[in-house]
Each structure stands twice: as structure tokens, then as C-alpha cells.
């Protein structure tokens, strides 16, 4: 189950770059709420409360409750614009959701059993090729994350997306061509590979030295 997040917002009558700068100086973040077969609505969020929520991984893949005055609206986070080098949020896009209409959301992978994987015990290094997956589902079926079991993964082996069990009602965005993509793999350490190659080359040189000695 996804966590519950509530965003308190206020209407933003003044728009434009100048108005947004003034708004940020008061500790607010300009935002836009769109979708749901309704006109876009310019709103403002509290910066520090939003920043705190963004530290939680679940915030990005949960149904959020947006409250403006005495009315609430379910929505999802679609985009966050951050300052290039300061810990500041510049703008946020939120999308209204409709109960019987599918939404597209990127949800994180949670990898299970890494400490049990035979490939790790053999000295391999795990590589998380994908950290999240864009999915399509009804709001009621939105998972907070998708689990990937790597406990049986051998050295030089990988888990393709087709082997990942998706929750009921969830589909992968991108079609069947996505299913062959690797999600996680276990590789031999690079140093071990280089040493193995050097050993093979050395063996070939010693074999070639025999005829010169005759």
C-alpha cells in the first residue's frame, strides 16, 4: 500500500516569472494542477513541507491528496523542477486523477535477497540496470514499489523485465520490446576479468617460446 500524503495549497492569482520569484521569496513554490477534464489551476505549495515530502521515495509513486481551502483533490506528482545547485524547488506539476482512468507513473524497484545470491557469494558485483519502471494502471492499483527477487541470481546472470512479477492491474509502458531489457545483473569484478585475460595472454607467450629454444 502506498503511503498517504497531504499537500496544503493556495490559489496563485498572479503568474509569470516575476510573480514566481516573489512567491519563492515568501517560502512558497509555484505549481500547476492539470488533467481530469478540467482547466489547469495555478497554485502555490509550502516549500519546506514539499522538500520534506520529496525526501520520501514513496512520494513519487503515491496518490497525493491536494487540499485547497475546504476542498480536496487526488493527484499524482508528474514533474519537479529543481535549482541547478541549491536545495530549492522551483516548480511542480501535479496531475488530477479520475478513478476509472489509467495513469502513468514511474515506480521504484526494491531488490530482495542480494545477500543470499550465489553470484554475490562467489565474489560478483551487483548492477542495478533499472532503478524504476514506468507503468500504467488505474489509481486503485498503483503500487508504491515493485519487488525484484535476486536471491537465486548466479554470477554473470541477469533478471530481465519479463521475469519480474508485476502487481495485478499493472502494465509496463513501452510494449513488449521492453520485456527483454535487463533489470539487475551480477558481474565479475573488472579486476578479476583483467587478471584472467593477462593470464591467458601469458600462457600463449610461453607456448610460443618452445620452438625458439630447440
C-alpha positions, -999 to +999 in steps of 0.1 A: +000+000+000+012+035-008+017+060+020-008+088+025+005+123+017-015+155+020-004+188+003-019+220+015-020+246-013-035+280-021-046+296-053-020+316-072-037+345-090-005+362-101+015+344-127+047+350-147+084+349-139+083+380-117+053+367-097+070+333-093+102+349-080+083+369-054+063+338-044+096+319-038+109+346-016+079+340+007+088+303+011+063+291-015+066+270-046+046+278-078+028+248-091+002+238-117-026+213-113-039+199-146-059+170-161-091+154-150-110+170-179-108+204-162-088+236-168-053+239-154-052+256-120-022+277-107-015+270-071+013+275-045+028+250-021+048+254+010+085+249+001+098+233+032+068+209+035+072+199-001+110+195+003+104+172+032+080+150+012+104+148-017+129+131+006+105+101+008+107+077-021+070+068-018+060+104-025+068+100-062+046+069-066+016+076-044-018+091-048-015+125-032-043+145-015-042+181-026-062+204-003-071+240-014-093+257+011-121+233+021-118+211-010-095+181-017-084+166-049-065+133-055-035+138-078-001+125-087+033+142-090+043+145-126+074+168-126+097+186-103+120+215-113+149+220-090+176+247-088+208+237-105+230+238-074+209+250-044+185+228-025+155+246-038+123+235-056+114+259-084+082+245-098+059+214-095+035+198-119+006+178-105-020+158-124-055+152-113-067+116-113-100+101-122-110+069-105-118+049-137-090+063-159-055+048-161-025+069-151+012+066-160+037+067-131+073+057-126+076+034-095+109+023-079+122-013-078+130-028-045+157-056-048+153-085-024+178-112-014+210-096-025+229-111+005+217-146-005+225-145-042+251-172-052+267-147-076+274-123-048+288-151-025+311-160-054+325-125-054+303-109-081+292-073-081+255-064-085+245-039-111+210-024-109+204-016-145+169-001-138+160+017-106+124+024-116+098+015-141+071+035-159+038+017-155+002+022-165-027+013-141-059+025-125-053+047-094-066+020-071-039-004-084-009+019-081+019+001-062+044+020-041+072-001-055+079-033-074+098-061-058+126-080-077+139-112-061+176-117-069+183-144-042+188-171-069+210-149-093+242-166-103+275-150-114+272-135-149+235-138-148+207-112-150+170-107-144+151-095-175+120-074-171+099-103-184+108-123-152+096-096-128+062-102-113+040-072-117+011-064-093-024-071-105-037-044-129-003-030-137+012-029-172+046-019-185+047+013-206+067+007-238+053-025-251+068-060-255+102-047-266+107-036-230+104-071-216+139-082-228+156-054-210+178-063-180+167-050-146+195-063-125+227-084-131+257-098-113+290-093-130+325-105-123+347-077-108+365-058-135+399-065-118+392-102-119+384-101-156+416-082-164+437-106-144+421-136-163+429-120-196+465-113-187+469-150-176+456-162-209+480-140-228+509-151-207+501-187-214+501-181-251+535-164-250+552-193-231+538-218-255+553-198-284+587-198-268+592-236-272+603-238-308+629-210-304+647-230-277+652-261-299 
